[in-house]
Amino acid sequence: MAVSFEDPGQAADQLANWAEDLQRKAQRYQGLHGRMAGLTVTETSDDNRVTVTVDNTGVPTDIRLAEQTRGMDPSAVAAELMSCLRKAQATLRREVTSMVQDTVGDDDAGAAIINQYAERFPNPEEAQEDSDKPKGPVDEDEYYRRDSWLQ
C-alpha cells in the first residue's frame, strides 16, 4: 500500500486504514487457525475393514481394523491401511483448501498453506503413479553389479 506523505492528514488516514486491514486479516487467520486446529478426517475402506483418522497435520490418530482382517494376508491389510491413509490425507488437503479459501480468500499466505498441503498430500491416484515408476539404481547397487572387484 502506497502512503502519500504530501498531506499529513491523508497519510494518517491511510495508515489507520492499513492498520485496520491488518487487524481484520489477523482476525481471519486466527479464526482459520482455530478451525484447522480441531480438524480431523476419517476414511474407511470400501469393504469397511479398515478405518483411519488423521489430524490436521495428516498424522494418523486412530486406526481401526474390523474382525474380518483377522487371518488376512498382512500385506493386504497393510495395503488397505495405506490406501485409507492416503485417502484421508487427500480429503484433509481438500478440506483445508476449502477452509483457507473461504476464510482468507486469494491471499499469498493462504496460497502458501494450500501449496504445503498439496505437496504433502497429493491425490491417491497421483501418489500411486509416482510409486509405480521404476527407481534408478542406488550407487551401492551399481557397485555390486560389477563383474570383478578389481575394477
Contacts in CASP RR format, 6 or more apart in sequence:
PFRMAT RR
TARGET T0000
AUTHOR 0000-0000-0000
METHOD contacts of the structure
MODEL  1
MAVSFEDPGQAADQLANWAEDLQRKAQRYQGLHGRMAGLTVTETSDDNRV
TVTVDNTGVPTDIRLAEQTRGMDPSAVAAELMSCLRKAQATLRREVTSMV
QDTVGDDDAGAAIINQYAERFPNPEEAQEDSDKPKGPVDEDEYYRRDSWL
Q
1 14 0 8 1.000
1 18 0 8 1.000
3 11 0 8 1.000
3 14 0 8 1.000
3 15 0 8 1.000
3 18 0 8 1.000
4 10 0 8 1.000
4 11 0 8 1.000
4 14 0 8 1.000
5 11 0 8 1.000
25 104 0 8 1.000
25 107 0 8 1.000
28 103 0 8 1.000
28 104 0 8 1.000
29 103 0 8 1.000
29 104 0 8 1.000
29 109 0 8 1.000
31 103 0 8 1.000
32 99 0 8 1.000
32 100 0 8 1.000
32 103 0 8 1.000
32 104 0 8 1.000
35 99 0 8 1.000
35 103 0 8 1.000
36 56 0 8 1.000
36 96 0 8 1.000
36 99 0 8 1.000
37 56 0 8 1.000
38 55 0 8 1.000
38 56 0 8 1.000
39 55 0 8 1.000
39 56 0 8 1.000
39 92 0 8 1.000
39 95 0 8 1.000
39 96 0 8 1.000
39 99 0 8 1.000
40 53 0 8 1.000
40 54 0 8 1.000
40 55 0 8 1.000
40 56 0 8 1.000
40 61 0 8 1.000
41 53 0 8 1.000
41 54 0 8 1.000
41 58 0 8 1.000
41 88 0 8 1.000
41 89 0 8 1.000
41 91 0 8 1.000
41 92 0 8 1.000
41 95 0 8 1.000
42 51 0 8 1.000
42 52 0 8 1.000
42 53 0 8 1.000
42 62 0 8 1.000
42 88 0 8 1.000
43 51 0 8 1.000
43 52 0 8 1.000
43 84 0 8 1.000
43 85 0 8 1.000
43 87 0 8 1.000
43 88 0 8 1.000
43 91 0 8 1.000
44 50 0 8 1.000
44 51 0 8 1.000
44 52 0 8 1.000
44 84 0 8 1.000
45 51 0 8 1.000
45 80 0 8 1.000
45 83 0 8 1.000
45 84 0 8 1.000
47 68 0 8 1.000
48 66 0 8 1.000
49 65 0 8 1.000
49 66 0 8 1.000
49 68 0 8 1.000
49 69 0 8 1.000
49 72 0 8 1.000
49 77 0 8 1.000
49 80 0 8 1.000
50 63 0 8 1.000
50 64 0 8 1.000
50 65 0 8 1.000
50 66 0 8 1.000
50 69 0 8 1.000
50 77 0 8 1.000
50 80 0 8 1.000
50 81 0 8 1.000
50 84 0 8 1.000
51 62 0 8 1.000
51 63 0 8 1.000
51 64 0 8 1.000
51 66 0 8 1.000
51 84 0 8 1.000
52 60 0 8 1.000
52 62 0 8 1.000
52 63 0 8 1.000
52 64 0 8 1.000
52 81 0 8 1.000
52 84 0 8 1.000
52 85 0 8 1.000
52 88 0 8 1.000
53 60 0 8 1.000
53 61 0 8 1.000
53 62 0 8 1.000
53 63 0 8 1.000
53 88 0 8 1.000
54 60 0 8 1.000
54 61 0 8 1.000
54 85 0 8 1.000
54 88 0 8 1.000
54 89 0 8 1.000
54 92 0 8 1.000
55 61 0 8 1.000
56 92 0 8 1.000
56 96 0 8 1.000
58 88 0 8 1.000
58 89 0 8 1.000
58 92 0 8 1.000
58 120 0 8 1.000
58 121 0 8 1.000
60 85 0 8 1.000
60 88 0 8 1.000
63 81 0 8 1.000
65 77 0 8 1.000
65 81 0 8 1.000
69 77 0 8 1.000
83 124 0 8 1.000
86 121 0 8 1.000
86 124 0 8 1.000
86 127 0 8 1.000
87 124 0 8 1.000
89 120 0 8 1.000
89 121 0 8 1.000
90 121 0 8 1.000
90 122 0 8 1.000
90 123 0 8 1.000
90 124 0 8 1.000
92 117 0 8 1.000
92 121 0 8 1.000
93 117 0 8 1.000
93 118 0 8 1.000
93 120 0 8 1.000
93 121 0 8 1.000
96 113 0 8 1.000
96 114 0 8 1.000
96 117 0 8 1.000
97 114 0 8 1.000
97 117 0 8 1.000
97 118 0 8 1.000
100 110 0 8 1.000
100 113 0 8 1.000
100 114 0 8 1.000
101 114 0 8 1.000
104 110 0 8 1.000
122 130 0 8 1.000
137 145 0 8 1.000
END
